Amino acid sequence: MNTALDSTSKPLKLPRSIPFPGARVPVRLVTDAKMIEVAGELVDGLWQSANQTIYLRKAMSPEDREEALYHEMHHAVTDMEWAARVRRGQGLLERVKEVEACSSTSPVLMPKET
């Protein structure tokens, strides 16, 4: 089975927008100059929560662009989920406890000190 990042699969055709619950997130392919203007520095991708837009650099290969898109989608989901929790009245303390619980059980997130 080919996964999105297999060398045997075709690169993802970049969508103009991505549907998320309650929002449709635009995906903008931008020049390096525009990325610096938007992000303040040259980065491959950016999730900008203020305008709920994902920005990706044109100068990247299609494979790198696809990887950056997935990375920025993760930021978007995390950000939107956090906003939903705040609207439901869940605050920072609950979120910190969740992160601590995950970190203490995950060797990837919290490796043992040697």
Jmol script that loads the backbone (N, CA, C; Angstrom):
load data "model"
ATOM      1  N   MET A   1       0.841  -1.192   0.000  1.00  0.00           N
ATOM      2  CA  MET A   1       0.000   0.000   0.000  1.00  0.00           C
ATOM      3  C   MET A   1       0.877   1.242   0.000  1.00  0.00           C
ATOM      4  N   ASN A   2       0.638   2.142  -0.912  1.00  0.00           N
ATOM      5  CA  ASN A   2       1.407   3.380  -0.962  1.00  0.00           C
ATOM      6  C   ASN A   2       0.861   4.378   0.031  1.00  0.00           C
ATOM      7  N   THR A   3       1.760   4.950   0.805  1.00  0.00           N
ATOM      8  CA  THR A   3       1.345   6.029   1.697  1.00  0.00           C
ATOM      9  C   THR A   3       1.662   7.340   1.017  1.00  0.00           C
ATOM     10  N   ALA A   4       1.216   8.417   1.619  1.00  0.00           N
ATOM     11  CA  ALA A   4       1.374   9.738   0.997  1.00  0.00           C
ATOM     12  C   ALA A   4       2.825  10.084   0.722  1.00  0.00           C
ATOM     13  N   LEU A   5       3.746   9.590   1.562  1.00  0.00           N
ATOM     14  CA  LEU A   5       5.141   9.996   1.420  1.00  0.00           C
ATOM     15  C   LEU A   5       6.019   8.910   0.815  1.00  0.00           C
ATOM     16  N   ASP A   6       5.414   7.800   0.286  1.00  0.00           N
ATOM     17  CA  ASP A   6       6.194   6.771  -0.386  1.00  0.00           C
ATOM     18  C   ASP A   6       6.834   7.349  -1.632  1.00  0.00           C
ATOM     19  N   SER A   7       8.029   6.875  -1.941  1.00  0.00           N
ATOM     20  CA  SER A   7       8.692   7.362  -3.151  1.00  0.00           C
ATOM     21  C   SER A   7       8.001   6.836  -4.402  1.00  0.00           C
ATOM     22  N   THR A   8       7.171   5.785  -4.270  1.00  0.00           N
ATOM     23  CA  THR A   8       6.483   5.222  -5.422  1.00  0.00           C
ATOM     24  C   THR A   8       5.150   5.895  -5.712  1.00  0.00           C
ATOM     25  N   SER A   9       4.660   6.696  -4.805  1.00  0.00           N
ATOM     26  CA  SER A   9       3.368   7.345  -5.019  1.00  0.00           C
ATOM     27  C   SER A   9       3.556   8.718  -5.649  1.00  0.00           C
ATOM     28  N   LYS A  10       2.513   9.156  -6.331  1.00  0.00           N
ATOM     29  CA  LYS A  10       2.557  10.484  -6.940  1.00  0.00           C
ATOM     30  C   LYS A  10       2.374  11.537  -5.864  1.00  0.00           C
ATOM     31  N   PRO A  11       3.028  12.701  -6.015  1.00  0.00           N
ATOM     32  CA  PRO A  11       2.830  13.785  -5.041  1.00  0.00           C
ATOM     33  C   PRO A  11       1.368  14.234  -5.019  1.00  0.00           C
ATOM     34  N   LEU A  12       0.937  14.637  -3.862  1.00  0.00           N
ATOM     35  CA  LEU A  12      -0.418  15.133  -3.670  1.00  0.00           C
ATOM     36  C   LEU A  12      -0.639  16.399  -4.490  1.00  0.00           C
ATOM     37  N   LYS A  13      -1.774  16.461  -5.181  1.00  0.00           N
ATOM     38  CA  LYS A  13      -2.138  17.716  -5.839  1.00  0.00           C
ATOM     39  C   LYS A  13      -2.565  18.676  -4.737  1.00  0.00           C
ATOM     40  N   LEU A  14      -1.921  19.805  -4.662  1.00  0.00           N
ATOM     41  CA  LEU A  14      -2.154  20.755  -3.584  1.00  0.00           C
ATOM     42  C   LEU A  14      -3.570  21.317  -3.652  1.00  0.00           C
ATOM     43  N   PRO A  15      -4.356  21.139  -2.586  1.00  0.00           N
ATOM     44  CA  PRO A  15      -5.715  21.685  -2.589  1.00  0.00           C
ATOM     45  C   PRO A  15      -5.695  23.195  -2.366  1.00  0.00           C
ATOM     46  N   ARG A  16      -6.704  23.888  -2.852  1.00  0.00           N
ATOM     47  CA  ARG A  16      -6.831  25.329  -2.601  1.00  0.00           C
ATOM     48  C   ARG A  16      -7.337  25.596  -1.192  1.00  0.00           C
ATOM     49  N   SER A  17      -8.073  24.613  -0.648  1.00  0.00           N
ATOM     50  CA  SER A  17      -8.556  24.717   0.724  1.00  0.00           C
ATOM     51  C   SER A  17      -8.818  23.315   1.254  1.00  0.00           C
ATOM     52  N   ILE A  18      -8.898  23.228   2.583  1.00  0.00           N
ATOM     53  CA  ILE A  18      -9.120  21.948   3.247  1.00  0.00           C
ATOM     54  C   ILE A  18     -10.303  22.104   4.197  1.00  0.00           C
ATOM     55  N   PRO A  19     -11.277  21.197   4.100  1.00  0.00           N
ATOM     56  CA  PRO A  19     -12.419  21.292   5.013  1.00  0.00           C
ATOM     57  C   PRO A  19     -12.055  20.790   6.408  1.00  0.00           C
ATOM     58  N   PHE A  20     -12.338  21.584   7.397  1.00  0.00           N
ATOM     59  CA  PHE A  20     -12.206  21.226   8.801  1.00  0.00           C
ATOM     60  C   PHE A  20     -13.585  21.422   9.417  1.00  0.00           C
ATOM     61  N   PRO A  21     -13.860  20.761  10.544  1.00  0.00           N
ATOM     62  CA  PRO A  21     -15.163  20.986  11.187  1.00  0.00           C
ATOM     63  C   PRO A  21     -15.373  22.467  11.508  1.00  0.00           C
ATOM     64  N   GLY A  22     -16.392  23.039  10.950  1.00  0.00           N
ATOM     65  CA  GLY A  22     -16.719  24.432  11.219  1.00  0.00           C
ATOM     66  C   GLY A  22     -15.936  25.456  10.436  1.00  0.00           C
ATOM     67  N   ALA A  23     -15.035  25.016   9.562  1.00  0.00           N
ATOM     68  CA  ALA A  23     -14.226  25.980   8.808  1.00  0.00           C
ATOM     69  C   ALA A  23     -13.668  25.323   7.548  1.00  0.00           C
ATOM     70  N   ARG A  24     -13.420  26.142   6.570  1.00  0.00           N
ATOM     71  CA  ARG A  24     -12.707  25.696   5.372  1.00  0.00           C
ATOM     72  C   ARG A  24     -11.414  26.494   5.346  1.00  0.00           C
ATOM     73  N   VAL A  25     -10.277  25.803   5.463  1.00  0.00           N
ATOM     74  CA  VAL A  25      -8.976  26.459   5.603  1.00  0.00           C
ATOM     75  C   VAL A  25      -8.314  26.631   4.238  1.00  0.00           C
ATOM     76  N   PRO A  26      -8.053  27.882   3.847  1.00  0.00           N
ATOM     77  CA  PRO A  26      -7.349  28.125   2.585  1.00  0.00           C
ATOM     78  C   PRO A  26      -5.894  27.666   2.664  1.00  0.00           C
ATOM     79  N   VAL A  27      -5.373  27.180   1.541  1.00  0.00           N
ATOM     80  CA  VAL A  27      -3.964  26.805   1.422  1.00  0.00           C
ATOM     81  C   VAL A  27      -3.363  27.727   0.369  1.00  0.00           C
ATOM     82  N   ARG A  28      -2.353  28.491   0.758  1.00  0.00           N
ATOM     83  CA  ARG A  28      -1.740  29.469  -0.146  1.00  0.00           C
ATOM     84  C   ARG A  28      -0.303  29.070  -0.457  1.00  0.00           C
ATOM     85  N   LEU A  29       0.022  28.987  -1.717  1.00  0.00           N
ATOM     86  CA  LEU A  29       1.374  28.734  -2.186  1.00  0.00           C
ATOM     87  C   LEU A  29       2.019  30.091  -2.422  1.00  0.00           C
ATOM     88  N   VAL A  30       3.121  30.385  -1.699  1.00  0.00           N
ATOM     89  CA  VAL A  30       3.678  31.735  -1.731  1.00  0.00           C
ATOM     90  C   VAL A  30       5.172  31.741  -2.057  1.00  0.00           C
ATOM     91  N   THR A  31       5.630  32.880  -2.531  1.00  0.00           N
ATOM     92  CA  THR A  31       7.052  33.078  -2.803  1.00  0.00           C
ATOM     93  C   THR A  31       7.812  33.189  -1.475  1.00  0.00           C
ATOM     94  N   ASP A  32       9.121  33.078  -1.553  1.00  0.00           N
ATOM     95  CA  ASP A  32       9.947  33.230  -0.351  1.00  0.00           C
ATOM     96  C   ASP A  32       9.752  34.612   0.270  1.00  0.00           C
ATOM     97  N   ALA A  33       9.660  35.636  -0.573  1.00  0.00           N
ATOM     98  CA  ALA A  33       9.477  37.002  -0.059  1.00  0.00           C
ATOM     99  C   ALA A  33       8.157  37.134   0.696  1.00  0.00           C
ATOM    100  N   LYS A  34       7.101  36.537   0.152  1.00  0.00           N
ATOM    101  CA  LYS A  34       5.798  36.599   0.814  1.00  0.00           C
ATOM    102  C   LYS A  34       5.821  35.807   2.125  1.00  0.00           C
ATOM    103  N   MET A  35       6.523  34.660   2.137  1.00  0.00           N
ATOM    104  CA  MET A  35       6.603  33.868   3.364  1.00  0.00           C
ATOM    105  C   MET A  35       7.309  34.661   4.457  1.00  0.00           C
ATOM    106  N   ILE A  36       8.361  35.357   4.104  1.00  0.00           N
ATOM    107  CA  ILE A  36       9.070  36.190   5.089  1.00  0.00           C
ATOM    108  C   ILE A  36       8.152  37.297   5.588  1.00  0.00           C
ATOM    109  N   GLU A  37       7.378  37.886   4.684  1.00  0.00           N
ATOM    110  CA  GLU A  37       6.431  38.936   5.073  1.00  0.00           C
ATOM    111  C   GLU A  37       5.376  38.389   6.051  1.00  0.00           C
ATOM    112  N   VAL A  38       4.856  37.207   5.767  1.00  0.00           N
ATOM    113  CA  VAL A  38       3.787  36.624   6.575  1.00  0.00           C
ATOM    114  C   VAL A  38       4.313  36.035   7.886  1.00  0.00           C
ATOM    115  N   ALA A  39       5.442  35.313   7.809  1.00  0.00           N
ATOM    116  CA  ALA A  39       5.951  34.584   8.973  1.00  0.00           C
ATOM    117  C   ALA A  39       7.012  35.347   9.758  1.00  0.00           C
ATOM    118  N   GLY A  40       7.601  36.357   9.135  1.00  0.00           N
ATOM    119  CA  GLY A  40       8.680  37.080   9.807  1.00  0.00           C
ATOM    120  C   GLY A  40      10.036  36.463   9.576  1.00  0.00           C
ATOM    121  N   GLU A  41      10.059  35.288   8.942  1.00  0.00           N
ATOM    122  CA  GLU A  41      11.298  34.597   8.594  1.00  0.00           C
ATOM    123  C   GLU A  41      10.979  33.586   7.503  1.00  0.00           C
ATOM    124  N   LEU A  42      12.006  33.027   6.895  1.00  0.00           N
ATOM    125  CA  LEU A  42      11.790  32.052   5.829  1.00  0.00           C
ATOM    126  C   LEU A  42      11.573  30.669   6.443  1.00  0.00           C
ATOM    127  N   VAL A  43      10.366  30.181   6.328  1.00  0.00           N
ATOM    128  CA  VAL A  43      10.007  28.842   6.798  1.00  0.00           C
ATOM    129  C   VAL A  43       9.311  28.112   5.655  1.00  0.00           C
ATOM    130  N   ASP A  44       9.287  26.786   5.724  1.00  0.00           N
ATOM    131  CA  ASP A  44       8.665  26.014   4.652  1.00  0.00           C
ATOM    132  C   ASP A  44       7.147  26.110   4.665  1.00  0.00           C
ATOM    133  N   GLY A  45       6.574  26.180   5.867  1.00  0.00           N
ATOM    134  CA  GLY A  45       5.134  26.249   5.979  1.00  0.00           C
ATOM    135  C   GLY A  45       4.730  27.023   7.209  1.00  0.00           C
ATOM    136  N   LEU A  46       3.485  27.488   7.214  1.00  0.00           N
ATOM    137  CA  LEU A  46       2.999  28.267   8.347  1.00  0.00           C
ATOM    138  C   LEU A  46       1.496  28.105   8.468  1.00  0.00           C
ATOM    139  N   TRP A  47       1.038  27.820   9.682  1.00  0.00           N
ATOM    140  CA  TRP A  47      -0.391  27.887  10.011  1.00  0.00           C
ATOM    141  C   TRP A  47      -0.584  29.216  10.705  1.00  0.00           C
ATOM    142  N   GLN A  48      -1.371  30.088  10.139  1.00  0.00           N
ATOM    143  CA  GLN A  48      -1.631  31.381  10.749  1.00  0.00           C
ATOM    144  C   GLN A  48      -3.050  31.354  11.314  1.00  0.00           C
ATOM    145  N   SER A  49      -3.134  31.256  12.636  1.00  0.00           N
ATOM    146  CA  SER A  49      -4.443  31.114  13.268  1.00  0.00           C
ATOM    147  C   SER A  49      -5.288  32.378  13.163  1.00  0.00           C
ATOM    148  N   ALA A  50      -4.646  33.532  13.087  1.00  0.00           N
ATOM    149  CA  ALA A  50      -5.390  34.793  13.030  1.00  0.00           C
ATOM    150  C   ALA A  50      -6.339  34.836  11.833  1.00  0.00           C
ATOM    151  N   ASN A  51      -5.883  34.330  10.684  1.00  0.00           N
ATOM    152  CA  ASN A  51      -6.760  34.321   9.511  1.00  0.00           C
ATOM    153  C   ASN A  51      -7.076  32.907   9.038  1.00  0.00           C
ATOM    154  N   GLN A  52      -6.741  31.927   9.866  1.00  0.00           N
ATOM    155  CA  GLN A  52      -6.996  30.507   9.597  1.00  0.00           C
ATOM    156  C   GLN A  52      -6.603  30.117   8.172  1.00  0.00           C
ATOM    157  N   THR A  53      -5.311  30.316   7.890  1.00  0.00           N
ATOM    158  CA  THR A  53      -4.768  30.024   6.567  1.00  0.00           C
ATOM    159  C   THR A  53      -3.462  29.262   6.712  1.00  0.00           C
ATOM    160  N   ILE A  54      -3.237  28.307   5.803  1.00  0.00           N
ATOM    161  CA  ILE A  54      -1.967  27.590   5.719  1.00  0.00           C
ATOM    162  C   ILE A  54      -1.186  28.176   4.548  1.00  0.00           C
ATOM    163  N   TYR A  55       0.073  28.538   4.805  1.00  0.00           N
ATOM    164  CA  TYR A  55       0.974  29.058   3.772  1.00  0.00           C
ATOM    165  C   TYR A  55       2.083  28.039   3.534  1.00  0.00           C
ATOM    166  N   LEU A  56       2.409  27.802   2.264  1.00  0.00           N
ATOM    167  CA  LEU A  56       3.494  26.901   1.889  1.00  0.00           C
ATOM    168  C   LEU A  56       4.375  27.587   0.851  1.00  0.00           C
ATOM    169  N   ARG A  57       5.684  27.306   0.932  1.00  0.00           N
ATOM    170  CA  ARG A  57       6.629  27.901  -0.027  1.00  0.00           C
ATOM    171  C   ARG A  57       6.527  27.237  -1.393  1.00  0.00           C
ATOM    172  N   LYS A  58       6.483  28.049  -2.431  1.00  0.00           N
ATOM    173  CA  LYS A  58       6.484  27.549  -3.807  1.00  0.00           C
ATOM    174  C   LYS A  58       7.787  26.836  -4.145  1.00  0.00           C
ATOM    175  N   ALA A  59       8.896  27.311  -3.571  1.00  0.00           N
ATOM    176  CA  ALA A  59      10.225  26.840  -3.946  1.00  0.00           C
ATOM    177  C   ALA A  59      10.525  25.402  -3.517  1.00  0.00           C
ATOM    178  N   MET A  60       9.641  24.784  -2.757  1.00  0.00           N
ATOM    179  CA  MET A  60       9.883  23.412  -2.308  1.00  0.00           C
ATOM    180  C   MET A  60       9.486  22.399  -3.379  1.00  0.00           C
ATOM    181  N   SER A  61      10.055  21.212  -3.264  1.00  0.00           N
ATOM    182  CA  SER A  61       9.641  20.117  -4.147  1.00  0.00           C
ATOM    183  C   SER A  61       8.217  19.717  -3.785  1.00  0.00           C
ATOM    184  N   PRO A  62       7.491  19.101  -4.694  1.00  0.00           N
ATOM    185  CA  PRO A  62       6.132  18.656  -4.367  1.00  0.00           C
ATOM    186  C   PRO A  62       6.089  17.734  -3.144  1.00  0.00           C
ATOM    187  N   GLU A  63       7.093  16.882  -3.001  1.00  0.00           N
ATOM    188  CA  GLU A  63       7.137  15.976  -1.849  1.00  0.00           C
ATOM    189  C   GLU A  63       7.328  16.739  -0.547  1.00  0.00           C
ATOM    190  N   ASP A  64       8.228  17.711  -0.550  1.00  0.00           N
ATOM    191  CA  ASP A  64       8.454  18.522   0.654  1.00  0.00           C
ATOM    192  C   ASP A  64       7.225  19.379   0.966  1.00  0.00           C
ATOM    193  N   ARG A  65       6.568  19.863  -0.070  1.00  0.00           N
ATOM    194  CA  ARG A  65       5.364  20.667   0.107  1.00  0.00           C
ATOM    195  C   ARG A  65       4.261  19.834   0.758  1.00  0.00           C
ATOM    196  N   GLU A  66       4.132  18.592   0.312  1.00  0.00           N
ATOM    197  CA  GLU A  66       3.130  17.691   0.873  1.00  0.00           C
ATOM    198  C   GLU A  66       3.415  17.429   2.354  1.00  0.00           C
ATOM    199  N   GLU A  67       4.668  17.184   2.684  1.00  0.00           N
ATOM    200  CA  GLU A  67       5.042  16.952   4.077  1.00  0.00           C
ATOM    201  C   GLU A  67       4.770  18.197   4.924  1.00  0.00           C
ATOM    202  N   ALA A  68       5.106  19.365   4.402  1.00  0.00           N
ATOM    203  CA  ALA A  68       4.849  20.618   5.128  1.00  0.00           C
ATOM    204  C   ALA A  68       3.347  20.849   5.305  1.00  0.00           C
ATOM    205  N   LEU A  69       2.554  20.489   4.289  1.00  0.00           N
ATOM    206  CA  LEU A  69       1.101  20.645   4.392  1.00  0.00           C
ATOM    207  C   LEU A  69       0.556  19.798   5.544  1.00  0.00           C
ATOM    208  N   TYR A  70       0.968  18.531   5.625  1.00  0.00           N
ATOM    209  CA  TYR A  70       0.508  17.675   6.719  1.00  0.00           C
ATOM    210  C   TYR A  70       0.926  18.249   8.068  1.00  0.00           C
ATOM    211  N   HIS A  71       2.143  18.765   8.137  1.00  0.00           N
ATOM    212  CA  HIS A  71       2.647  19.353   9.381  1.00  0.00           C
ATOM    213  C   HIS A  71       1.792  20.554   9.791  1.00  0.00           C
ATOM    214  N   GLU A  72       1.504  21.430   8.849  1.00  0.00           N
ATOM    215  CA  GLU A  72       0.703  22.616   9.161  1.00  0.00           C
ATOM    216  C   GLU A  72      -0.748  22.262   9.461  1.00  0.00           C
ATOM    217  N   MET A  73      -1.262  21.199   8.826  1.00  0.00           N
ATOM    218  CA  MET A  73      -2.611  20.738   9.146  1.00  0.00           C
ATOM    219  C   MET A  73      -2.680  20.279  10.606  1.00  0.00           C
ATOM    220  N   HIS A  74      -1.607  19.663  11.075  1.00  0.00           N
ATOM    221  CA  HIS A  74      -1.566  19.248  12.481  1.00  0.00           C
ATOM    222  C   HIS A  74      -1.658  20.471  13.388  1.00  0.00           C
ATOM    223  N   HIS A  75      -0.916  21.524  13.057  1.00  0.00           N
ATOM    224  CA  HIS A  75      -1.003  22.760  13.847  1.00  0.00           C
ATOM    225  C   HIS A  75      -2.431  23.314  13.824  1.00  0.00           C
ATOM    226  N   ALA A  76      -3.058  23.284  12.657  1.00  0.00           N
ATOM    227  CA  ALA A  76      -4.414  23.813  12.528  1.00  0.00           C
ATOM    228  C   ALA A  76      -5.390  23.025  13.402  1.00  0.00           C
ATOM    229  N   VAL A  77      -5.306  21.704  13.349  1.00  0.00           N
ATOM    230  CA  VAL A  77      -6.197  20.868  14.150  1.00  0.00           C
ATOM    231  C   VAL A  77      -5.980  21.128  15.637  1.00  0.00           C
ATOM    232  N   THR A  78      -4.730  21.183  16.056  1.00  0.00           N
ATOM    233  CA  THR A  78      -4.404  21.435  17.463  1.00  0.00           C
ATOM    234  C   THR A  78      -4.949  22.787  17.905  1.00  0.00           C
ATOM    235  N   ASP A  79      -4.751  23.791  17.079  1.00  0.00           N
ATOM    236  CA  ASP A  79      -5.214  25.138  17.396  1.00  0.00           C
ATOM    237  C   ASP A  79      -6.743  25.194  17.477  1.00  0.00           C
ATOM    238  N   MET A  80      -7.407  24.599  16.518  1.00  0.00           N
ATOM    239  CA  MET A  80      -8.867  24.611  16.508  1.00  0.00           C
ATOM    240  C   MET A  80      -9.438  23.816  17.684  1.00  0.00           C
ATOM    241  N   GLU A  81      -8.782  22.703  18.025  1.00  0.00           N
ATOM    242  CA  GLU A  81      -9.246  21.915  19.156  1.00  0.00           C
ATOM    243  C   GLU A  81      -9.079  22.707  20.456  1.00  0.00           C
ATOM    244  N   TRP A  82      -7.960  23.404  20.575  1.00  0.00           N
ATOM    245  CA  TRP A  82      -7.726  24.235  21.770  1.00  0.00           C
ATOM    246  C   TRP A  82      -8.809  25.314  21.881  1.00  0.00           C
ATOM    247  N   ALA A  83      -9.114  25.967  20.778  1.00  0.00           N
ATOM    248  CA  ALA A  83     -10.144  27.013  20.790  1.00  0.00           C
ATOM    249  C   ALA A  83     -11.500  26.430  21.185  1.00  0.00           C
ATOM    250  N   ALA A  84     -11.807  25.226  20.712  1.00  0.00           N
ATOM    251  CA  ALA A  84     -13.071  24.581  21.072  1.00  0.00           C
ATOM    252  C   ALA A  84     -13.113  24.255  22.561  1.00  0.00           C
ATOM    253  N   ARG A  85     -11.993  23.827  23.116  1.00  0.00           N
ATOM    254  CA  ARG A  85     -11.930  23.532  24.556  1.00  0.00           C
ATOM    255  C   ARG A  85     -12.161  24.798  25.370  1.00  0.00           C
ATOM    256  N   VAL A  86     -11.573  25.884  24.938  1.00  0.00           N
ATOM    257  CA  VAL A  86     -11.743  27.146  25.650  1.00  0.00           C
ATOM    258  C   VAL A  86     -13.211  27.561  25.604  1.00  0.00           C
ATOM    259  N   ARG A  87     -13.838  27.417  24.444  1.00  0.00           N
ATOM    260  CA  ARG A  87     -15.260  27.754  24.330  1.00  0.00           C
ATOM    261  C   ARG A  87     -16.122  26.875  25.241  1.00  0.00           C
ATOM    262  N   ARG A  88     -15.705  25.620  25.431  1.00  0.00           N
ATOM    263  CA  ARG A  88     -16.452  24.706  26.306  1.00  0.00           C
ATOM    264  C   ARG A  88     -16.130  24.935  27.783  1.00  0.00           C
ATOM    265  N   GLY A  89     -15.167  25.833  28.050  1.00  0.00           N
ATOM    266  CA  GLY A  89     -14.839  26.134  29.436  1.00  0.00           C
ATOM    267  C   GLY A  89     -13.676  25.336  29.996  1.00  0.00           C
ATOM    268  N   GLN A  90     -13.039  24.507  29.164  1.00  0.00           N
ATOM    269  CA  GLN A  90     -11.857  23.802  29.620  1.00  0.00           C
ATOM    270  C   GLN A  90     -10.688  24.761  29.550  1.00  0.00           C
ATOM    271  N   GLY A  91      -9.982  24.879  30.613  1.00  0.00           N
ATOM    272  CA  GLY A  91      -8.898  25.843  30.662  1.00  0.00           C
ATOM    273  C   GLY A  91      -7.525  25.227  30.522  1.00  0.00           C
ATOM    274  N   LEU A  92      -6.541  26.049  30.764  1.00  0.00           N
ATOM    275  CA  LEU A  92      -5.148  25.664  30.619  1.00  0.00           C
ATOM    276  C   LEU A  92      -4.761  24.540  31.567  1.00  0.00           C
ATOM    277  N   LEU A  93      -5.240  24.567  32.783  1.00  0.00           N
ATOM    278  CA  LEU A  93      -4.862  23.558  33.773  1.00  0.00           C
ATOM    279  C   LEU A  93      -5.220  22.150  33.283  1.00  0.00           C
ATOM    280  N   GLU A  94      -6.418  21.972  32.721  1.00  0.00           N
ATOM    281  CA  GLU A  94      -6.820  20.665  32.217  1.00  0.00           C
ATOM    282  C   GLU A  94      -5.908  20.228  31.079  1.00  0.00           C
ATOM    283  N   ARG A  95      -5.574  21.152  30.194  1.00  0.00           N
ATOM    284  CA  ARG A  95      -4.710  20.816  29.059  1.00  0.00           C
ATOM    285  C   ARG A  95      -3.314  20.444  29.528  1.00  0.00           C
ATOM    286  N   VAL A  96      -2.771  21.156  30.488  1.00  0.00           N
ATOM    287  CA  VAL A  96      -1.440  20.844  31.016  1.00  0.00           C
ATOM    288  C   VAL A  96      -1.442  19.446  31.622  1.00  0.00           C
ATOM    289  N   LYS A  97      -2.487  19.103  32.359  1.00  0.00           N
ATOM    290  CA  LYS A  97      -2.580  17.769  32.950  1.00  0.00           C
ATOM    291  C   LYS A  97      -2.614  16.693  31.872  1.00  0.00           C
ATOM    292  N   GLU A  98      -3.327  16.927  30.782  1.00  0.00           N
ATOM    293  CA  GLU A  98      -3.369  15.966  29.678  1.00  0.00           C
ATOM    294  C   GLU A  98      -1.990  15.784  29.055  1.00  0.00           C
ATOM    295  N   VAL A  99      -1.298  16.884  28.818  1.00  0.00           N
ATOM    296  CA  VAL A  99       0.034  16.819  28.211  1.00  0.00           C
ATOM    297  C   VAL A  99       0.990  16.089  29.136  1.00  0.00           C
ATOM    298  N   GLU A 100       0.939  16.393  30.424  1.00  0.00           N
ATOM    299  CA  GLU A 100       1.804  15.712  31.386  1.00  0.00           C
ATOM    300  C   GLU A 100       1.520  14.216  31.406  1.00  0.00           C
ATOM    301  N   ALA A 101       0.261  13.840  31.359  1.00  0.00           N
ATOM    302  CA  ALA A 101      -0.103  12.423  31.370  1.00  0.00           C
ATOM    303  C   ALA A 101       0.450  11.710  30.138  1.00  0.00           C
ATOM    304  N   CYS A 102       0.335  12.341  28.991  1.00  0.00           N
ATOM    305  CA  CYS A 102       0.860  11.746  27.760  1.00  0.00           C
ATOM    306  C   CYS A 102       2.382  11.692  27.788  1.00  0.00           C
ATOM    307  N   SER A 103       3.014  12.751  28.243  1.00  0.00           N
ATOM    308  CA  SER A 103       4.468  12.831  28.261  1.00  0.00           C
ATOM    309  C   SER A 103       5.075  11.784  29.186  1.00  0.00           C
ATOM    310  N   SER A 104       4.434  11.534  30.313  1.00  0.00           N
ATOM    311  CA  SER A 104       5.005  10.592  31.278  1.00  0.00           C
ATOM    312  C   SER A 104       4.889   9.150  30.803  1.00  0.00           C
ATOM    313  N   THR A 105       4.007   8.878  29.843  1.00  0.00           N
ATOM    314  CA  THR A 105       3.841   7.510  29.354  1.00  0.00           C
ATOM    315  C   THR A 105       4.462   7.295  27.987  1.00  0.00           C
ATOM    316  N   SER A 106       4.977   8.337  27.371  1.00  0.00           N
ATOM    317  CA  SER A 106       5.525   8.209  26.025  1.00  0.00           C
ATOM    318  C   SER A 106       7.029   8.403  26.011  1.00  0.00           C
ATOM    319  N   PRO A 107       7.801   7.357  25.669  1.00  0.00           N
ATOM    320  CA  PRO A 107       9.257   7.517  25.603  1.00  0.00           C
ATOM    321  C   PRO A 107       9.689   8.457  24.491  1.00  0.00           C
ATOM    322  N   VAL A 108       8.824   8.635  23.473  1.00  0.00           N
ATOM    323  CA  VAL A 108       9.167   9.548  22.383  1.00  0.00           C
ATOM    324  C   VAL A 108       9.049  10.994  22.857  1.00  0.00           C
ATOM    325  N   LEU A 109       7.974  11.297  23.594  1.00  0.00           N
ATOM    326  CA  LEU A 109       7.764  12.667  24.059  1.00  0.00           C
ATOM    327  C   LEU A 109       8.630  13.006  25.278  1.00  0.00           C
ATOM    328  N   MET A 110       8.877  12.019  26.119  1.00  0.00           N
ATOM    329  CA  MET A 110       9.584  12.265  27.351  1.00  0.00           C
ATOM    330  C   MET A 110      10.585  11.142  27.593  1.00  0.00           C
ATOM    331  N   PRO A 111      11.742  11.153  26.899  1.00  0.00           N
ATOM    332  CA  PRO A 111      12.709  10.058  27.072  1.00  0.00           C
ATOM    333  C   PRO A 111      13.272  10.042  28.487  1.00  0.00           C
ATOM    334  N   LYS A 112      13.640   8.843  28.938  1.00  0.00           N
ATOM    335  CA  LYS A 112      14.224   8.722  30.270  1.00  0.00           C
ATOM    336  C   LYS A 112      15.594   9.377  30.298  1.00  0.00           C
ATOM    337  N   GLU A 113      15.885  10.023  31.385  1.00  0.00           N
ATOM    338  CA  GLU A 113      17.191  10.652  31.547  1.00  0.00           C
ATOM    339  C   GLU A 113      18.204   9.584  31.851  1.00  0.00           C
ATOM    340  N   THR A 114      19.426   9.754  31.309  1.00  0.00           N
ATOM    341  CA  THR A 114      20.481   8.772  31.569  1.00  0.00           C
ATOM    342  C   THR A 114      21.606   9.372  32.358  1.00  0.00           C
TER     343      THR A 114
END
end "model"
wireframe off; spacefill off
backbone 0.3
color backbone group
